[in-house]
């Protein structure tokens, strides 16, 4: 099992319930492909470095999880097409 971190920026236009549902959906994808979420770090609403889709702010989340090497690719393929996600990045953490 390798350790990974998934950084996700969600649209600032979302309500609290919609944000929670999107986060649960992402965690569900991780669990579906054999990963276990170890930590979810909520940074809240932050200003974006540059405008994306005419938005200047977004909600930042960092999800740490452990999984087999095939899991991040599968999770990324689903996160890529999620409507509320404006940016994401999955990286492997060094041991």
Backbone as JSON, one array per atom type, in Angstrom:
{
  "sequence": "XXXXXXXXXXXXXXXXXXXXXXXXXXXXXXXXXXXXXXXXXXXXXXXXXXXXXXXXXXXXXXXXXXXXXXXXXXXXXXXXXXXXXXXXXXXXXXX",
  "N": [[0.85, -1.19, 0.0], [0.6, 2.14, -0.9], [1.11, 5.6, 0.04], [-0.93, 8.39, -0.62], [-1.82, 11.74, -1.67], [-4.59, 13.68, -2.31], [-5.39, 16.62, -3.74], [-8.04, 18.84, -3.89], [-9.99, 21.3, -5.46], [-12.94, 22.86, -4.97], [-15.83, 24.4, -6.42], [-16.66, 27.74, -5.48], [-19.24, 28.49, -5.48], [-20.89, 26.59, -4.46], [-23.28, 25.22, -2.15], [-23.23, 24.34, 1.4], [-24.21, 21.7, 1.79], [-23.97, 20.6, -0.77], [-21.22, 20.71, -1.16], [-20.36, 18.95, 0.85], [-21.53, 16.61, -0.1], [-20.15, 16.24, -2.53], [-17.56, 15.83, -1.56], [-17.95, 13.47, -0.08], [-18.58, 11.79, -2.19], [-16.14, 11.68, -3.58], [-14.54, 10.46, -1.62], [-15.89, 8.07, -1.57], [-15.24, 7.02, -4.09], [-12.52, 6.54, -3.68], [-12.64, 4.55, -1.72], [-14.02, 2.59, -3.17], [-12.16, 1.67, -5.01], [-10.36, 0.29, -3.47], [-8.89, 1.81, -1.63], [-8.03, 3.47, 1.49], [-9.16, 6.14, 3.34], [-7.2, 8.29, 5.22], [-7.0, 10.84, 6.29], [-8.69, 13.97, 6.13], [-8.22, 17.15, 5.16], [-9.48, 20.26, 5.6], [-9.24, 23.26, 4.13], [-10.84, 25.39, 3.72], [-12.44, 28.32, 2.23], [-10.53, 29.84, -0.2], [-8.6, 32.3, -1.98], [-8.07, 31.98, -5.44], [-5.07, 31.45, -7.37], [-5.17, 32.34, -9.95], [-7.79, 33.31, -12.2], [-10.31, 30.94, -12.75], [-12.61, 29.52, -14.87], [-14.12, 31.86, -14.69], [-14.14, 32.25, -11.94], [-12.96, 33.41, -8.82], [-12.42, 32.4, -6.35], [-12.22, 29.41, -4.32], [-13.03, 26.27, -2.68], [-10.77, 24.53, -0.74], [-9.54, 21.24, -0.37], [-7.69, 18.62, 1.12], [-6.97, 15.35, 0.77], [-5.75, 12.63, 2.36], [-4.73, 9.34, 1.66], [-4.4, 5.73, 1.67], [-3.45, 3.31, -0.68], [-3.48, 0.84, -3.35], [-1.24, 0.9, -6.21], [-2.86, 1.22, -8.54], [-5.17, 2.57, -7.86], [-5.14, 5.55, -7.62], [-5.21, 6.46, -10.33], [-7.69, 5.51, -11.22], [-9.42, 6.88, -9.48], [-8.84, 9.54, -10.18], [-9.85, 9.55, -12.81], [-12.58, 9.62, -12.36], [-12.92, 11.9, -10.72], [-12.13, 13.88, -12.45], [-14.31, 14.35, -14.16], [-16.28, 15.35, -12.54], [-18.7, 17.77, -11.82], [-18.62, 19.91, -9.75], [-15.88, 20.12, -9.2], [-13.11, 22.11, -9.74], [-10.35, 22.08, -9.94], [-7.8, 19.56, -9.49], [-5.36, 17.4, -8.0], [-3.37, 14.6, -7.7], [-0.93, 13.12, -5.76], [1.88, 11.01, -5.0], [2.97, 10.28, -1.77], [6.12, 10.5, -0.19], [7.71, 7.96, 1.73]],
  "CA": [[0.0, 0.0, 0.0], [1.31, 3.41, -0.97], [0.39, 6.75, 0.59], [-1.2, 9.4, -1.63], [-2.58, 12.92, -1.25], [-5.41, 14.23, -3.38], [-5.79, 18.01, -3.51], [-9.23, 19.13, -4.69], [-10.56, 22.64, -5.32], [-14.34, 22.85, -5.36], [-16.4, 25.7, -6.76], [-17.09, 28.57, -4.34], [-20.68, 28.73, -5.62], [-21.62, 25.46, -3.88], [-23.81, 25.29, -0.79], [-22.56, 23.42, 2.32], [-24.64, 20.32, 1.55], [-23.41, 20.17, -2.06], [-19.78, 20.49, -0.93], [-20.23, 17.72, 1.64], [-21.89, 15.49, -0.98], [-19.05, 16.06, -3.47], [-16.46, 15.26, -0.79], [-18.33, 12.09, 0.2], [-18.5, 11.06, -3.45], [-14.71, 11.46, -3.83], [-14.1, 9.44, -0.66], [-16.5, 6.82, -2.02], [-14.42, 6.52, -5.2], [-11.28, 6.01, -3.1], [-12.99, 3.28, -1.06], [-14.45, 1.64, -4.19], [-10.98, 1.11, -5.67], [-9.5, -0.38, -2.51], [-8.12, 2.73, -0.8], [-8.6, 3.85, 2.79], [-8.9, 7.54, 3.64], [-6.61, 8.42, 6.54], [-7.19, 12.19, 6.81], [-9.25, 14.98, 5.23], [-7.84, 18.47, 5.65], [-10.34, 21.29, 5.0], [-8.6, 24.58, 4.23], [-11.88, 26.41, 3.58], [-12.48, 29.13, 1.02], [-9.3, 30.6, -0.45], [-8.49, 32.98, -3.27], [-7.3, 31.24, -6.44], [-3.9, 32.16, -7.89], [-5.64, 32.97, -11.17], [-9.2, 33.07, -12.43], [-10.65, 29.68, -13.42], [-14.03, 29.5, -15.21], [-14.65, 33.13, -14.17], [-14.21, 32.2, -10.48], [-11.75, 33.91, -8.17], [-12.26, 31.69, -5.08], [-12.61, 28.0, -4.31], [-12.86, 25.56, -1.41], [-9.63, 23.62, -0.85], [-9.54, 20.03, 0.46], [-6.55, 17.73, 0.92], [-7.39, 14.03, 1.24], [-4.67, 11.64, 2.42], [-5.25, 7.97, 1.65], [-3.49, 4.63, 1.35], [-4.07, 2.48, -1.71], [-2.62, 0.16, -4.31], [-0.83, 1.83, -7.28], [-3.87, 1.45, -9.58], [-6.28, 3.35, -7.32], [-5.18, 6.98, -7.96], [-5.62, 6.67, -11.71], [-9.13, 5.29, -11.29], [-10.07, 7.99, -8.76], [-8.68, 10.74, -11.02], [-10.74, 9.49, -13.97], [-13.92, 10.01, -11.92], [-12.88, 13.28, -10.22], [-11.95, 14.74, -13.63], [-15.59, 14.69, -14.8], [-17.23, 15.86, -11.56], [-19.07, 19.16, -12.1], [-18.17, 20.93, -8.79], [-14.42, 20.15, -9.08], [-12.49, 22.98, -10.75], [-8.97, 21.61, -10.08], [-7.43, 18.45, -8.62], [-4.0, 16.86, -8.2], [-3.08, 13.45, -6.84], [0.52, 12.86, -5.72], [2.32, 9.97, -4.1], [3.78, 10.81, -0.69], [7.3, 9.72, 0.12], [7.61, 7.3, 3.03]],
  "C": [[0.88, 1.24, 0.0], [0.45, 4.52, -0.38], [0.27, 7.82, -0.5], [-1.9, 10.59, -0.98], [-3.29, 13.47, -2.47], [-5.83, 15.64, -2.98], [-6.95, 18.32, -4.45], [-9.67, 20.56, -4.4], [-11.98, 22.57, -5.86], [-14.83, 24.27, -5.59], [-16.89, 26.44, -5.51], [-18.59, 28.82, -4.37], [-21.53, 27.65, -4.96], [-22.12, 25.78, -2.47], [-23.08, 24.25, 0.07], [-22.91, 21.96, 2.04], [-24.04, 19.77, 0.27], [-21.92, 19.88, -1.94], [-19.56, 19.18, -0.18], [-20.53, 16.51, 0.77], [-20.76, 15.2, -1.98], [-17.86, 15.41, -2.78], [-16.72, 13.79, -0.46], [-18.2, 11.22, -1.05], [-17.04, 10.72, -3.78], [-14.18, 10.38, -2.9], [-14.68, 8.08, -1.02], [-15.72, 6.19, -3.17], [-13.13, 5.89, -4.68], [-11.56, 4.64, -2.47], [-13.34, 2.21, -2.09], [-13.25, 0.94, -4.85], [-9.93, 0.61, -4.69], [-8.64, 0.52, -1.65], [-8.8, 2.99, 0.52], [-8.18, 5.28, 3.08], [-8.37, 7.64, 5.06], [-6.85, 9.8, 7.14], [-7.8, 13.07, 5.72], [-8.99, 16.33, 5.85], [-8.64, 19.52, 4.89], [-9.69, 22.65, 5.21], [-9.61, 25.71, 4.08], [-11.78, 27.17, 2.27], [-11.21, 29.98, 0.92], [-9.37, 31.26, -1.82], [-7.62, 32.14, -4.21], [-6.13, 32.09, -6.94], [-4.25, 32.9, -9.18], [-7.09, 32.56, -11.39], [-9.41, 31.78, -13.23], [-12.16, 29.67, -13.64], [-14.75, 30.71, -14.61], [-14.87, 33.12, -12.66], [-12.88, 32.66, -9.9], [-11.45, 33.19, -6.86], [-12.71, 30.24, -5.23], [-12.4, 27.41, -2.93], [-11.79, 24.49, -1.59], [-9.77, 22.46, 0.14], [-8.31, 19.19, 0.1], [-6.91, 16.4, 1.58], [-6.18, 13.1, 1.2], [-5.3, 10.25, 2.45], [-4.15, 6.98, 1.3], [-4.19, 3.74, 0.36], [-3.01, 1.77, -2.53], [-2.3, 1.14, -5.45], [-1.87, 2.1, -8.36], [-4.99, 2.4, -9.15], [-6.27, 4.83, -7.74], [-5.62, 7.28, -9.39], [-7.12, 6.52, -11.89], [-9.9, 6.44, -10.63], [-10.0, 9.26, -9.6], [-9.63, 10.72, -12.21], [-12.17, 9.88, -13.6], [-13.95, 11.47, -11.45], [-12.81, 14.27, -11.39], [-13.29, 15.2, -14.19], [-16.64, 15.2, -13.81], [-17.45, 17.36, -11.78], [-18.51, 20.17, -11.07], [-16.65, 21.06, -8.66], [-13.85, 21.05, -10.17], [-11.01, 22.67, -10.94], [-8.73, 20.47, -9.11], [-6.0, 18.05, -8.94], [-3.79, 15.74, -7.2], [-1.58, 13.16, -6.92], [0.8, 11.75, -4.72], [3.22, 10.61, -3.05], [4.98, 9.91, -0.46], [7.21, 9.17, 1.54], [8.52, 7.91, 4.06]]
}
